[in-house]
């Protein structure tokens, strides 16, 4: 069986290459994106600072040369942070909207606790007090649900 060329590519049994649906990628990357979002927001709040040192002298005597440190906000970095924050927020909102749109309450709870809250499958099983199936069965149930055509036309934010 051929190997995927790209990270988001899935190879089906018939050997055809297909990309993962965007919503599955949004779910799988949700926790990482939330961490990045928090870091970018913190950096933007403190302001991306740029510093440089130049040589100069006083405007009056004695005209001794000295180093002067100049500090300021990196406008380019600040704009990049704003754009990246906007993209990450939309991706996270799309994942949240998809989970909220799932009609089956049990499946919605599984998706919420595993993908949005970042719990492991055993913790999800413990949290939802599920004793009649194994954690592998829960995982497989979610994988089947997502592979059957996880799409949400109303989720496009």
VOLO-287073 format. One record per atom (N, C-alpha, C): residue number from 1; residue in one letter; x, y, z. Coordinates in nm, 4 decimals, padded with zeros to 6 digits. Atoms other than C-alpha are relative to their C-alpha. Last residue first. Layout:
% residues N
    n  res         u         v         w
  NUM    A         X         Y         Z
...
% end
This chain:
% residues 157
    n  res         u         v         w
  157    X   00.0041  -00.1306  -00.0657
  157    X  -01.7795   02.9910   01.0226
  157    X   00.0730   00.0993  -00.0853
  156    X  -00.0990  -00.0856   00.0640
  156    X  -01.8533   02.6812   00.8219
  156    X  -00.0148   00.1411   00.0528
  155    X  -00.1133  -00.0258  -00.0875
  155    X  -02.0403   02.4674   01.0724
  155    X   00.1014   00.0961  -00.0601
  154    X   00.0305  -00.1125  -00.0875
  154    X  -02.3801   02.4801   00.8998
  154    X   00.1182   00.0430   00.0842
  153    X   00.0151  -00.1193   00.0840
  153    X  -02.2574   02.2632   00.6115
  153    X  -00.0306   00.1238   00.0851
  152    X   00.1026  -00.0841  -00.0614
  152    X  -02.1302   02.0062   00.8579
  152    X  -00.0098   00.1270  -00.0818
  151    X   00.0063  -00.1302   00.0654
  151    X  -01.9255   01.7179   00.7407
  151    X  -00.1123   00.0760   00.0655
  150    X   00.0096  -00.1093  -00.0962
  150    X  -01.8068   01.4002   00.8992
  150    X   00.0042   00.1304  -00.0761
  149    X   00.0377  -00.1242   00.0683
  149    X  -01.8775   01.1539   00.6262
  149    X  -00.0211   00.1120   00.0981
  148    X   00.1233   00.0173   00.0772
  148    X  -01.8674   00.7995   00.7451
  148    X  -00.0405   00.1258  -00.0736
  147    X  -00.0344   00.0478   00.1345
  147    X  -01.5039   00.8470   00.8513
  147    X  -00.1230  -00.0172  -00.0887
  146    X  -00.0702  -00.1036   00.0754
  146    X  -01.6011   01.0652   01.1469
  146    X   00.0313  -00.0439  -00.1431
  145    X   00.0897  -00.1148   00.0180
  145    X  -01.8646   00.8255   01.2800
  145    X   00.0668   00.1059  -00.0867
  144    X   00.0999   00.0384   00.1013
  144    X  -01.6382   00.5259   01.2218
  144    X  -00.0942   00.1159  -00.0288
  143    X  -00.0686   00.0067   00.1292
  143    X  -01.3534   00.6939   01.4102
  143    X  -00.0968  -00.0354  -00.1126
  142    X  -00.0226  -00.1376   00.0442
  142    X  -01.5890   00.7858   01.6954
  142    X   00.0686   00.0015  -00.1365
  141    X   00.1317  -00.0571   00.0288
  141    X  -01.7119   00.4265   01.7304
  141    X   00.0140   00.1425  -00.0531
  140    X   00.0405   00.0515   00.1307
  140    X  -01.3546   00.2966   01.7045
  140    X  -00.1352   00.0578  -00.0406
  139    X  -00.0862  -00.0624   00.1009
  139    X  -01.2444   00.5168   01.9949
  139    X  -00.0432  -00.0410  -00.1402
  138    X   00.0382  -00.1415   00.0080
  138    X  -01.5369   00.4067   02.2069
  138    X   00.0774   00.0713  -00.1103
  137    X   00.1300  -00.0035   00.0668
  137    X  -01.4690   00.0405   02.1253
  137    X  -00.0506   00.1438  -00.0139
  136    X  -00.0242   00.0221   00.1432
  136    X  -01.1024   00.0827   02.2125
  136    X  -00.1304   00.0059  -00.0785
  135    X  -00.0449  -00.1282   00.0553
  135    X  -01.2037   00.2340   02.5472
  135    X   00.0289  -00.0132  -00.1495
  134    X  -00.1409  -00.0311  -00.0246
  134    X  -01.3966  -00.0809   02.6225
  134    X   00.0339   00.1362  -00.0601
  133    X  -00.0875   00.0180   00.1162
  133    X  -01.7744  -00.1024   02.6402
  133    X   00.1431   00.0367   00.0375
  132    X   00.0433   00.1146   00.0800
  132    X  -02.0377  -00.1507   02.9164
  132    X   00.0832  -00.0220  -00.1264
  131    X  -00.0611   00.1238  -00.0483
  131    X  -01.8773   00.0660   03.1817
  131    X  -00.0280  -00.1196  -00.0909
  130    X   00.0346   00.1061   00.0951
  130    X  -01.9350   00.4190   03.0555
  130    X   00.0727  -00.1261   00.0435
  129    X   00.0443   00.1175  -00.0764
  129    X  -01.9291   00.6671   03.3441
  129    X  -00.0530  -00.1107  -00.0924
  128    X   00.1373   00.0274   00.0420
  128    X  -01.9048   00.9688   03.1100
  128    X  -00.0601  -00.1220   00.0704
  127    X   00.0810  -00.1208  -00.0160
  127    X  -01.5976   01.0950   03.2941
  127    X  -00.1465  -00.0252  -00.0333
  126    X   00.0206  -00.0231  -00.1432
  126    X  -01.4446   00.7471   03.3297
  126    X  -00.0936   00.1187   00.0233
  125    X   00.0834   00.1098  -00.0487
  125    X  -01.4880   00.6617   02.9617
  125    X  -00.0340   00.0194   00.1478
  124    X   00.1332  -00.0250   00.0561
  124    X  -01.3515   01.0028   02.8629
  124    X  -00.0968  -00.1058   00.0528
  123    X   00.0588  -00.1083  -00.0806
  123    X  -01.0579   00.9478   03.1010
  123    X  -00.1405   00.0348  -00.0498
  122    X   00.0389   00.0527  -00.1324
  122    X  -00.9849   00.6093   02.9379
  122    X  -00.0642   00.1065   00.0902
  121    X   00.1183   00.0856   00.0084
  121    X  -01.0075   00.7752   02.5931
  121    X  -00.0360  -00.0643   00.1338
  120    X  -00.0332   00.1285   00.0631
  120    X  -00.7644   01.0525   02.6841
  120    X  -00.1260  -00.0860  -00.0018
  119    X  -00.0133   00.1157  -00.0882
  119    X  -00.9104   01.3936   02.7643
  119    X   00.0380  -00.1247  -00.0799
  118    X  -00.1332   00.0609   00.0051
  118    X  -00.8354   01.6939   02.5427
  118    X   00.0201  -00.1186   00.0934
  117    X  -00.0572  -00.0084  -00.1344
  117    X  -01.1398   01.9021   02.6372
  117    X   00.1361  -00.0677   00.0097
  116    X   00.0038  -00.1382  -00.0497
  116    X  -01.2371   01.9782   02.2767
  116    X   00.0614   00.0146   00.1388
  115    X  -00.0644  -00.0983   00.0872
  115    X  -01.1251   01.6512   02.1167
  115    X   00.0040   00.1406   00.0603
  114    X  -00.1282   00.0431   00.0540
  114    X  -01.1901   01.3803   02.3759
  114    X   00.0702   00.1113  -00.0778
  113    X  -00.0979   00.0311  -00.1040
  113    X  -01.4551   01.5355   02.5981
  113    X   00.1352  -00.0404  -00.0565
  112    X  -00.0300  -00.1147  -00.0873
  112    X  -01.6520   01.7103   02.3243
  112    X   00.1120  -00.0328   00.0978
  111    X  -00.0802  -00.0970   00.0761
  111    X  -01.6317   01.4309   02.0681
  111    X   00.0425   00.1171   00.0884
  110    X  -00.1308   00.0617   00.0288
  110    X  -01.7517   01.1705   02.3193
  110    X   00.0921   00.0974  -00.0726
  109    X  -00.0756   00.0015  -00.1255
  109    X  -02.0276   01.4014   02.4444
  109    X   00.1386  -00.0609  -00.0205
  108    X  -00.0383  -00.1383  -00.0275
  108    X  -02.1491   01.4689   02.0897
  108    X   00.0836   00.0083   00.1276
  107    X  -00.1133  -00.0291   00.0884
  107    X  -02.1467   01.0971   02.0167
  107    X   00.0506   00.1422   00.0242
  106    X  -00.1115   00.0839  -00.0456
  106    X  -02.3684   01.0329   02.3204
  106    X   00.1254   00.0288  -00.0833
  105    X  -00.0568  -00.0589  -00.1220
  105    X  -02.5955   01.3264   02.2354
  105    X   00.1200  -00.0775   00.0510
  104    X  -00.0089   00.1048  -00.1014
  104    X  -02.6532   01.2048   01.8779
  104    X   00.0715   00.0553   00.1234
  103    X   00.1332   00.0266  -00.0550
  103    X  -02.7491   01.5122   01.6730
  103    X   00.0034  -00.1011   00.1146
  102    X   00.0219   00.1450   00.0014
  102    X  -02.3961   01.6414   01.6146
  102    X  -00.1307  -00.0307   00.0724
  101    X   00.1009   00.0365   00.0996
  101    X  -02.4225   02.0170   01.5503
  101    X  -00.0304  -00.1496  -00.0045
  100    X   00.1323  -00.0429  -00.0449
  100    X  -02.2456   02.1190   01.8743
  100    X  -00.1100  -00.0445  -00.0967
   99    X   00.0361   00.0832  -00.1153
   99    X  -01.9417   01.9119   01.7792
   99    X  -00.1402   00.0360   00.0485
   98    X   00.0252   00.1369   00.0467
   98    X  -01.9312   02.0773   01.4366
   98    X  -00.0453  -00.0887   00.1153
   97    X   00.1305   00.0017   00.0658
   97    X  -01.9725   02.4244   01.5848
   97    X  -00.0337  -00.1398  -00.0509
   96    X   00.1024  -00.0091  -00.1044
   96    X  -01.6811   02.3657   01.8243
   96    X  -00.1402  -00.0062  -00.0599
   95    X   00.0009   00.1285  -00.0715
   95    X  -01.4577   02.2476   01.5387
   95    X  -00.1087  -00.0008   00.1069
   94    X   00.0548   00.0989   00.0927
   94    X  -01.5525   02.5499   01.3241
   94    X  -00.0081  -00.1378   00.0671
   93    X   00.1454  -00.0176   00.0010
   93    X  -01.4978   02.7828   01.6206
   93    X  -00.0667  -00.1016  -00.0924
   92    X   00.0514   00.0547  -00.1265
   92    X  -01.1463   02.6424   01.6620
   92    X  -00.1525   00.0117   00.0067
   91    X  -00.0154   00.1452   00.0047
   91    X  -01.0644   02.7020   01.2950
   91    X  -00.0557  -00.0655   00.1262
   90    X   00.0996   00.0535   00.0934
   90    X  -01.2096   03.0533   01.3082
   90    X   00.0084  -00.1520  -00.0078
   89    X   00.1315  -00.0101  -00.0631
   89    X  -01.0112   03.1364   01.6237
   89    X  -00.1087  -00.0570  -00.0914
   88    X   00.0126   00.1062  -00.0999
   88    X  -00.6908   03.0043   01.4648
   88    X  -00.1368   00.0023   00.0678
   87    X   00.0090   00.1301   00.0683
   87    X  -00.7342   03.2230   01.1558
   87    X  -00.0224  -00.1119   00.1003
   86    X   00.1285   00.0043   00.0694
   86    X  -00.8072   03.5395   01.3605
   86    X  -00.0208  -00.1354  -00.0684
   85    X   00.1023   00.0172  -00.1032
   85    X  -00.5127   03.4742   01.5944
   85    X  -00.1380  -00.0135  -00.0649
   84    X  -00.0087   00.1396  -00.0425
   84    X  -00.2840   03.4296   01.2912
   84    X  -00.1048  -00.0317   00.1073
   83    X   00.0517   00.0841   00.1082
   83    X  -00.3968   03.7632   01.1437
   83    X  -00.0026  -00.1473   00.0414
   82    X   00.1444  -00.0241   00.0112
   82    X  -00.3484   03.9474   01.4729
   82    X  -00.0630  -00.0891  -00.1072
   81    X   00.0665   00.0636  -00.1145
   81    X  -00.0081   03.7837   01.5292
   81    X  -00.1518   00.0174  -00.0087
   80    X  -00.0012   00.1440   00.0255
   80    X   00.1069   03.8805   01.1781
   80    X  -00.0724  -00.0743   00.1117
   79    X   00.1016   00.0240   00.1032
   79    X  -00.0023   04.2409   01.2451
   79    X  -00.0088  -00.1491  -00.0334
   78    X   00.1312  -00.0210  -00.0619
   78    X   00.1945   04.2479   01.5720
   78    X  -00.1119  -00.0275  -00.1011
   77    X   00.0295   00.1175  -00.0830
   77    X   00.4997   04.0937   01.4002
   77    X  -00.1389   00.0122   00.0640
   76    X   00.0205   00.1128   00.0916
   76    X   00.4950   04.3635   01.1309
   76    X  -00.0381  -00.1255   00.0787
   75    X   00.1312  -00.0141   00.0628
   75    X   00.4465   04.6418   01.3859
   75    X  -00.0309  -00.1186  -00.0920
   74    X  -00.0181   00.0566   00.1335
   74    X   00.7419   04.5355   01.6015
   74    X  -00.1377  -00.0047  -00.0668
   73    X   00.0882   00.1119   00.0318
   73    X   00.6849   04.7652   01.8984
   73    X   00.0260  -00.0431  -00.1441
   72    X   00.1289  -00.0324   00.0588
   72    X   00.9741   04.9826   02.0035
   72    X  -00.0797  -00.1250  -00.0288
   71    X   00.0995   00.1073  -00.0104
   71    X   01.3068   04.9993   02.1791
   71    X  -00.1309   00.0465  -00.0619
   70    X   00.1296  -00.0450   00.0509
   70    X   01.6195   05.2061   02.1066
   70    X  -00.0944  -00.1200   00.0054
   69    X   00.0904   00.1107   00.0321
   69    X   01.9324   05.1513   02.3103
   69    X  -00.1357   00.0572  -00.0395
   68    X   00.1379  -00.0349  -00.0334
   68    X   02.1939   05.4277   02.2943
   68    X  -00.0883  -00.1170  -00.0444
   67    X   00.1014   00.0883   00.0579
   67    X   02.5650   05.3539   02.3032
   67    X  -00.1378   00.0411   00.0498
   66    X   00.0540   00.0987  -00.0912
   66    X   02.8035   05.6396   02.3725
   66    X  -00.1046  -00.0842  -00.0725
   65    X   00.0783   00.1040   00.0658
   65    X   03.0327   05.8806   02.1900
   65    X  -00.0483  -00.1002   00.1049
   64    X  -00.0536   00.1342  -00.0139
   64    X   03.1423   06.1767   02.3938
   64    X  -00.0940  -00.1011  -00.0672
   63    X   00.0558   00.0828   00.1059
   63    X   03.0520   06.5222   02.2705
   63    X   00.0606  -00.1396   00.0033
   62    X  -00.1034   00.0644   00.0813
   62    X   03.1231   06.7041   02.5961
   62    X  -00.0644  -00.0992  -00.0975
   61    X  -00.1343   00.0427  -00.0418
   61    X   02.9544   06.9315   02.5092
   61    X  -00.0102  -00.0709   00.1339
   60    X  -00.0824  -00.1076  -00.0570
   60    X   02.5933   06.9461   02.3945
   60    X   00.1351  -00.0569   00.0421
   59    X   00.0127  -00.1168   00.0867
   59    X   02.3806   06.7310   02.1636
   59    X   00.0836   00.1175   00.0509
   58    X   00.0898  -00.1000  -00.0566
   58    X   02.5065   06.4169   02.3379
   58    X  -00.0058   00.1197  -00.0951
   57    X  -00.0605  -00.0866  -00.1014
   57    X   02.6682   06.1521   02.1242
   57    X  -00.1045   00.0984   00.0484
   56    X   00.0302  -00.1417   00.0157
   56    X   02.5606   05.8540   01.9199
   56    X   00.0698   00.0802   00.1075
   55    X  -00.1001  -00.0862  -00.0630
   55    X   02.6087   05.4829   01.8663
   55    X  -00.0353   00.1452  -00.0300
   54    X  -00.0704  -00.0864   00.0950
   54    X   02.3099   05.2621   01.8038
   54    X   00.1049   00.0806   00.0756
   53    X  -00.0957  -00.0910  -00.0624
   53    X   02.1609   04.9646   01.9890
   53    X   00.0710   00.0778  -00.1098
   52    X  -00.1234  -00.0135   00.0769
   52    X   01.8475   04.7868   01.8761
   52    X   00.0887   00.0993   00.0739
   51    X  -00.1010  -00.0892  -00.0577
   51    X   01.5351   04.6576   02.0453
   51    X   00.1227   00.0015  -00.0896
   50    X  -00.1238   00.0072   00.0763
   50    X   01.2127   04.5084   01.9100
   50    X   00.0966   00.0997   00.0638
   49    X  -00.0978  -00.1078  -00.0144
   49    X   00.9155   04.4393   02.1343
   49    X   00.1245  -00.0285  -00.0839
   48    X  -00.1277   00.0523   00.0491
   48    X   00.6193   04.2227   02.0374
   48    X   00.1022   00.1138  -00.0064
   47    X  -00.0574  -00.0740   00.1118
   47    X   00.3506   04.3752   02.2558
   47    X   00.1320  -00.0594  -00.0424
   46    X  -00.1218  -00.0652  -00.0497
   46    X   00.2658   04.2427   02.6003
   46    X   00.0662   00.0822  -00.1090
   45    X   00.0353  -00.0850  -00.1138
   45    X  -00.0910   04.1746   02.4905
   45    X   00.1224   00.0738   00.0553
   44    X   00.0581  -00.1232   00.0526
   44    X   00.0227   04.0456   02.1493
   44    X  -00.0351   00.0971   00.1117
   43    X  -00.1067  -00.0768   00.0647
   43    X   00.2538   03.7917   02.3124
   43    X  -00.0527   00.1325  -00.0539
   42    X  -00.0866  -00.0517  -00.1060
   42    X  -00.0228   03.6752   02.5464
   42    X   00.1122   00.0853  -00.0595
   41    X   00.0721  -00.1085  -00.0673
   41    X  -00.2673   03.6465   02.2557
   41    X   00.0845   00.0618   00.1109
   40    X   00.0011  -00.1169   00.0887
   40    X  -00.0133   03.4470   02.0543
   40    X  -00.0708   00.1182   00.0643
   39    X  -00.1348  -00.0559   00.0078
   39    X   00.0496   03.2082   02.3440
   39    X   00.0061   00.1248  -00.0858
   38    X  -00.0293  -00.0626  -00.1297
   38    X  -00.3216   03.1546   02.4125
   38    X   00.1384   00.0657  -00.0019
   37    X   00.0832  -00.1186  -00.0128
   37    X  -00.3895   03.0921   02.0431
   37    X   00.0279   00.0736   00.1301
   36    X  -00.0609  -00.1037   00.0832
   36    X  -00.1000   02.8501   02.0152
   36    X  -00.0753   00.1318   00.0144
   35    X  -00.1247  -00.0373  -00.0664
   35    X  -00.2392   02.6504   02.3075
   35    X   00.0709   00.1105  -00.0778
   34    X   00.0372  -00.0791  -00.1181
   34    X  -00.5893   02.6553   02.1553
   34    X   00.1241   00.0452   00.0774
   33    X   00.0371  -00.1348   00.0441
   33    X  -00.4456   02.5434   01.8220
   33    X  -00.0398   00.0889   00.1164
   32    X  -00.1227  -00.0690   00.0390
   32    X  -00.2709   02.2487   01.9838
   32    X  -00.0296   00.1434  -00.0428
   31    X  -00.0766  -00.0297  -00.1214
   31    X  -00.5915   02.1425   02.1582
   31    X   00.1277   00.0775  -00.0312
   30    X   00.0662  -00.0975  -00.0871
   30    X  -00.8025   02.1721   01.8409
   30    X   00.0848   00.0395   00.1212
   29    X  -00.0953  -00.1060  -00.0324
   29    X  -00.5635   01.9951   01.6006
   29    X  -00.0537   00.1009   00.1017
   28    X  -00.1266   00.0586  -00.0440
   28    X  -00.7528   01.6655   01.5828
   28    X   00.0998   00.1066   00.0448
   27    X   00.0172   00.0706  -00.1271
   27    X  -01.0928   01.8378   01.5728
   27    X   00.1338  -00.0510   00.0540
   26    X   00.0286  -00.1001  -00.1042
   26    X  -00.9930   02.0890   01.3044
   26    X  -00.0150  -00.0662   00.1367
   25    X  -00.1268  -00.0662  -00.0309
   25    X  -00.8345   01.8106   01.0977
   25    X  -00.0196   00.1039   00.1101
   24    X  -00.0765   00.0996  -00.0758
   24    X  -01.1586   01.6154   01.1198
   24    X   00.1349   00.0591   00.0396
   23    X   00.0540   00.0052  -00.1360
   23    X  -01.3527   01.9290   01.0197
   23    X   00.0746  -00.1032   00.0849
   22    X  -00.0525  -00.1094  -00.0824
   22    X  -01.1281   01.9895   00.7187
   22    X  -00.0476  -00.0093   00.1444
   21    X   00.0909  -00.1148  -00.0054
   21    X  -01.2108   01.6507   00.5680
   21    X   00.0539   00.1044   00.0989
   20    X   00.0945   00.0064  -00.1113
   20    X  -00.9002   01.4362   00.5363
   20    X  -00.0945   00.1183  -00.0117
   19    X  -00.0336  -00.0842  -00.1148
   19    X  -00.7435   01.4433   00.1917
   19    X  -00.1050  -00.0185   00.1083
   18    X   00.1019  -00.0992  -00.0328
   18    X  -00.7922   01.1521  -00.0420
   18    X   00.0471   00.0809   00.1195
   17    X  -00.0437  -00.0993  -00.0987
   17    X  -00.5458   00.9269  -00.2215
   17    X  -00.1115   00.1026   00.0205
   16    X   00.0221  -00.1382   00.0403
   16    X  -00.6967   00.6257  -00.3936
   16    X   00.0410   00.0946   00.1126
   15    X  -00.1260  -00.0616   00.0402
   15    X  -00.5391   00.2903  -00.3126
   15    X  -00.0145   00.1452  -00.0425
   14    X  -00.0106   00.0126   00.1450
   14    X  -00.8750   00.1064  -00.3058
   14    X   00.1266   00.0667  -00.0544
   13    X  -00.0315   00.1377   00.0395
   13    X  -00.8328   00.0523   00.0679
   13    X   00.0163  -00.0164  -00.1504
   12    X   00.1075   00.0961  -00.0211
   12    X  -00.8270   00.4295   00.1286
   12    X   00.0430  -00.1371  -00.0499
   11    X   00.0065   00.0931   00.1113
   11    X  -00.5134   00.6417   00.1549
   11    X  -00.1038  -00.1070   00.0343
   10    X   00.0417   00.1325  -00.0439
   10    X  -00.5508   00.9455   00.3773
   10    X  -00.0056  -00.0889  -00.1227
    9    X   00.0488   00.0907   00.1026
    9    X  -00.3717   01.2751   00.3208
    9    X  -00.0304  -00.1375   00.0584
    8    X   00.1456   00.0028  -00.0059
    8    X  -00.3447   01.5433   00.5875
    8    X  -00.0614  -00.0967  -00.0999
    7    X   00.0469   00.0364  -00.1337
    7    X   00.0258   01.4792   00.6514
    7    X  -00.1519  -00.0167   00.0047
    6    X   00.0222  -00.1133  -00.0878
    6    X   00.1134   01.4812   00.2827
    6    X  -00.0577  -00.0481   00.1315
    5    X  -00.1025  -00.0989   00.0310
    5    X   00.2674   01.2150   00.0635
    5    X  -00.0103   00.1203   00.0924
    4    X   00.0494  -00.1351   00.0264
    4    X   00.0667   00.9309   00.2178
    4    X   00.1167   00.0943  -00.0271
    3    X   00.0000  -00.0858  -00.1183
    3    X   00.2361   00.5915   00.1837
    3    X  -00.0547   00.1372  -00.0359
    2    X  -00.0834  -00.1197   00.0057
    2    X   00.1443   00.3452  -00.0893
    2    X  -00.0119   00.0817   00.1279
    1    X   00.0846  -00.1180   00.0000
    1    X   00.0000   00.0000   00.0000
    1    X   00.0894   00.1246   00.0000
% end
